[in-house]
């Protein structure tokens, strides 16, 4: 649905849900002694080391290689150069994938029905994902479609799966953070602020890999059941 068509969903459609879910997850993560907040002003980021074992990371990399194809970003083509990685959804019915997915659900305390399918991503030398936010933007061609099949994205979870020889940092450009990929580390952030408003300061980028490769998995959560 194009931006010229009146949307069924106002910009603040999910504000109350984002606020409530943000509070619940925030309190749960802060209470977990294994989770540590990443110091920054203007956004909520958390990390957990050794979330996946080396063997689990290696197995997930195999699954990613089996499904990876040129990445898509809604209206933008691969040729635009905006996102040049390869990616693909790993099989949500695979027992191993289900185990990892449920582990993320349990850590955050979010209803599993709110979670999208885990997406695997592979970056080779020169490949990147330019600065972007994970939440959905009002007035885009995909706004009504995505809001109608689960609502706004609330939390992003990302696991780094391998050592990268050079490059490949995840940079939060407005926060002054540059995070090196460390195998097994889970990164979590709230895509909204405490008031439940999508947080522009969560803009982030997957910087170009300079040598070697970079593998990650990402799982996004919505405010309602994801369809």
WORA-V735507 format. One record per residue. N is the residue number from 1. RES is the residue in one letter. NEAR is the number of other C-alpha atoms within 10 Angstrom. Layout:
n=N res=RES near=NEAR
n=N res=RES near=NEAR
//
This chain:
n=1 res=X near=13
n=2 res=X near=12
n=3 res=X near=13
n=4 res=X near=9
n=5 res=X near=10
n=6 res=X near=11
n=7 res=X near=16
n=8 res=X near=12
n=9 res=X near=15
n=10 res=X near=13
n=11 res=X near=16
n=12 res=X near=13
n=13 res=X near=14
n=14 res=X near=21
n=15 res=X near=19
n=16 res=X near=14
n=17 res=X near=17
n=18 res=X near=29
n=19 res=X near=18
n=20 res=X near=15
n=21 res=X near=22
n=22 res=X near=24
n=23 res=X near=15
n=24 res=X near=14
n=25 res=X near=17
n=26 res=X near=19
n=27 res=X near=11
n=28 res=X near=14
n=29 res=X near=20
n=30 res=X near=13
n=31 res=X near=11
n=32 res=X near=11
n=33 res=X near=8
n=34 res=X near=12
n=35 res=X near=18
n=36 res=X near=15
n=37 res=X near=16
n=38 res=X near=15
n=39 res=X near=12
n=40 res=X near=11
n=41 res=X near=10
n=42 res=X near=13
n=43 res=X near=20
n=44 res=X near=22
n=45 res=X near=20
n=46 res=X near=18
n=47 res=X near=20
n=48 res=X near=20
n=49 res=X near=16
n=50 res=X near=14
n=51 res=X near=20
n=52 res=X near=20
n=53 res=X near=14
n=54 res=X near=14
n=55 res=X near=11
n=56 res=X near=15
n=57 res=X near=21
n=58 res=X near=16
n=59 res=X near=14
n=60 res=X near=22
n=61 res=X near=20
n=62 res=X near=10
n=63 res=X near=17
n=64 res=X near=24
n=65 res=X near=17
n=66 res=X near=12
n=67 res=X near=16
n=68 res=X near=18
n=69 res=X near=15
n=70 res=X near=15
n=71 res=X near=20
n=72 res=X near=17
n=73 res=X near=11
n=74 res=X near=9
n=75 res=X near=9
n=76 res=X near=12
n=77 res=X near=14
n=78 res=X near=15
n=79 res=X near=11
n=80 res=X near=9
n=81 res=X near=13
n=82 res=X near=18
n=83 res=X near=23
n=84 res=X near=22
n=85 res=X near=26
n=86 res=X near=22
n=87 res=X near=23
n=88 res=X near=22
n=89 res=X near=19
n=90 res=X near=21
n=91 res=X near=16
n=92 res=X near=15
n=93 res=X near=10
n=94 res=X near=9
n=95 res=X near=10
n=96 res=X near=13
n=97 res=X near=19
n=98 res=X near=16
n=99 res=X near=13
n=100 res=X near=15
n=101 res=X near=18
n=102 res=X near=16
n=103 res=X near=14
n=104 res=X near=21
n=105 res=X near=19
n=106 res=X near=11
n=107 res=X near=14
n=108 res=X near=20
n=109 res=X near=15
n=110 res=X near=19
n=111 res=X near=15
n=112 res=X near=16
n=113 res=X near=15
n=114 res=X near=20
n=115 res=X near=26
n=116 res=X near=20
n=117 res=X near=20
n=118 res=X near=21
n=119 res=X near=20
n=120 res=X near=25
n=121 res=X near=24
n=122 res=X near=23
n=123 res=X near=25
n=124 res=X near=19
n=125 res=X near=17
n=126 res=X near=15
n=127 res=X near=22
n=128 res=X near=24
n=129 res=X near=20
n=130 res=X near=17
n=131 res=X near=18
n=132 res=X near=17
n=133 res=X near=17
n=134 res=X near=19
n=135 res=X near=22
n=136 res=X near=18
n=137 res=X near=13
n=138 res=X near=16
n=139 res=X near=17
n=140 res=X near=16
n=141 res=X near=16
n=142 res=X near=17
n=143 res=X near=22
n=144 res=X near=22
n=145 res=X near=15
n=146 res=X near=16
n=147 res=X near=22
n=148 res=X near=15
n=149 res=X near=13
n=150 res=X near=19
n=151 res=X near=26
n=152 res=X near=28
n=153 res=X near=25
n=154 res=X near=27
n=155 res=X near=26
n=156 res=X near=19
n=157 res=X near=21
n=158 res=X near=21
n=159 res=X near=27
n=160 res=X near=23
n=161 res=X near=27
n=162 res=X near=20
n=163 res=X near=16
n=164 res=X near=22
n=165 res=X near=13
n=166 res=X near=15
n=167 res=X near=20
n=168 res=X near=30
n=169 res=X near=20
n=170 res=X near=19
n=171 res=X near=20
n=172 res=X near=20
n=173 res=X near=15
n=174 res=X near=15
n=175 res=X near=16
n=176 res=X near=10
n=177 res=X near=15
n=178 res=X near=16
n=179 res=X near=13
n=180 res=X near=15
n=181 res=X near=22
n=182 res=X near=16
n=183 res=X near=23
n=184 res=X near=23
n=185 res=X near=20
n=186 res=X near=24
n=187 res=X near=22
n=188 res=X near=25
n=189 res=X near=20
n=190 res=X near=27
n=191 res=X near=30
n=192 res=X near=25
n=193 res=X near=21
n=194 res=X near=19
n=195 res=X near=14
n=196 res=X near=21
n=197 res=X near=17
n=198 res=X near=25
n=199 res=X near=19
n=200 res=X near=17
n=201 res=X near=19
n=202 res=X near=26
n=203 res=X near=18
n=204 res=X near=21
n=205 res=X near=20
n=206 res=X near=23
n=207 res=X near=19
n=208 res=X near=23
n=209 res=X near=21
n=210 res=X near=17
n=211 res=X near=14
n=212 res=X near=15
n=213 res=X near=20
n=214 res=X near=29
n=215 res=X near=27
n=216 res=X near=24
n=217 res=X near=23
n=218 res=X near=19
n=219 res=X near=20
n=220 res=X near=20
n=221 res=X near=26
n=222 res=X near=27
n=223 res=X near=26
n=224 res=X near=21
n=225 res=X near=15
n=226 res=X near=18
n=227 res=X near=12
//
